[in-house]
Amino acid sequence: MTTVGCIFSLKPTNPWAGGKLPSFAIVTHAGGPGVMLTDALSKGGMSVPLLSGEVAEELKTKLLPGSAVSNPIDVLATGTPEHLGIAIDYCENRFDNIDAIMVIFGSPGLVRLYDAYEVLHKKILECKKPIFPILPSVNTAGPEVQEFLNKGHVNFADEVTVATALTQVMKTPADVPKIRRIIENLPPAPSEGREDAKDVGYVEPSIVHELLSAAGIPTVPEFVSADKEAVLSFADQCGYPVVAKVVGPVHKSDVGGVALNIRSREVLSAEYDRLMKIHDATSVMVQKMIKGTELFIGAKYENRFGHVVLCGLGGIFVEVLKDVSSGLAPLSYEETYSMIHSLRGYKIIKGTRGMKGVNERKFAEIIVRLSTLLRFATEIKEMDINPLLADENDVIAVDARIRVEK
């Protein structure tokens, strides 16, 4: 927790939670810790990109012979504070594919650490990209580290610990308070026939969409309304073909409440009229129609355990094949990949017989984000996203339902 708190103290504060995975440059004078940090960051899903080309070769000429610049940037144990500053400057100004800089600088016994840490102090103040100071020699260089801390900085004394903490930050949606506000301000849900169930039932599609958005789960563009002209206008704007679904009945397919591949305004108008005649229909949802492999994510709250998260192939395959795997929220990326790989239908996800696979990393990321959402929204007792449509590039939630007990 202390390490996470230190991460939040850096500028910009918590820059990546809920956003894209950051890319790090590692500047070090010790090869071993640099390799360990690289492994730990990669394991947590973050990038330590290869630095090459003219800029990298130019940097190499400004360092001591034998220095490495491919990332980690190793200025060697004989490297001076000046060399440290030059490496940081290149990461800040010349390498566009770098989002943040990690500096490992302990006590090699060959330079004055006071001078090196003064350079690091100035660069932290000057640079726009956040710099993570990793000063491991808290015993052999205690006074030097303390002077650095007295200038208002933090120190991550262990490179693996800071990488692990960053992974936890990345797993947390960017706006947890927003998730809480959405849940706490839910309107009364449909009562499912019970007079005492004012706050029990399936929430409206617009709120489902808002929750998924707050958790960073991508959704297909959609619009819900009981106004026919508004529905037609949205379809005209997003472009055909579209999908129309009845809102109200829980099991849309069972009542004929889904119309696929609608290619014109006239057909959508007729389908709207048909859908609104279905028993319990309250409105119609229209979505841009996309294609891909159907995937499934679900969750159910179990007393004394919390939320059990499920994943598998989507659509009718969930009920027909019953090929699902489960894990207890909140899930790590390692647990999530294990769930995906244990599916009997994993070959379809990976790609087989000339058929391209899906973006497994994004599928895993959505499962992790869902499990984190559930951690902050215990009122959710049942939830499923079915289907998610996936290809080699994207994984997008198409239909979802959430049942709450407030």
Protein Blocks (a to p, Z undefined) as FASTA:
>chain_A
ZZmmmmmmpccehklgopacdddddddfbfklmmmmmmmmmmnopacdddedjklmmmmm
mmcehiafebpadebjkbcfklmmmmmmmmmmmmmmbfbdcdddddeolacfklmmmmmm
mmmmmpmbdcddddfklmlmmmmmmmmmmnopacdfbfklmmmmmmmmmmpcfblmlmmm
mmmmpccddekhpaklmmgccddfklmmmmmmmnopacddddddfbfklmmmmmmmnopa
dddddehifblmlnopacehiabfklmmmmmmmmmmpghiabdcdddddedddddddddd
dehkbpadddddehjllmmnopacdddddddfklmmmmmmmpmklmmmnogehiacddfk
lmmmmmmmmmmmmmmmmmbmbdcdddddddfkbccdfbdcddddZZ
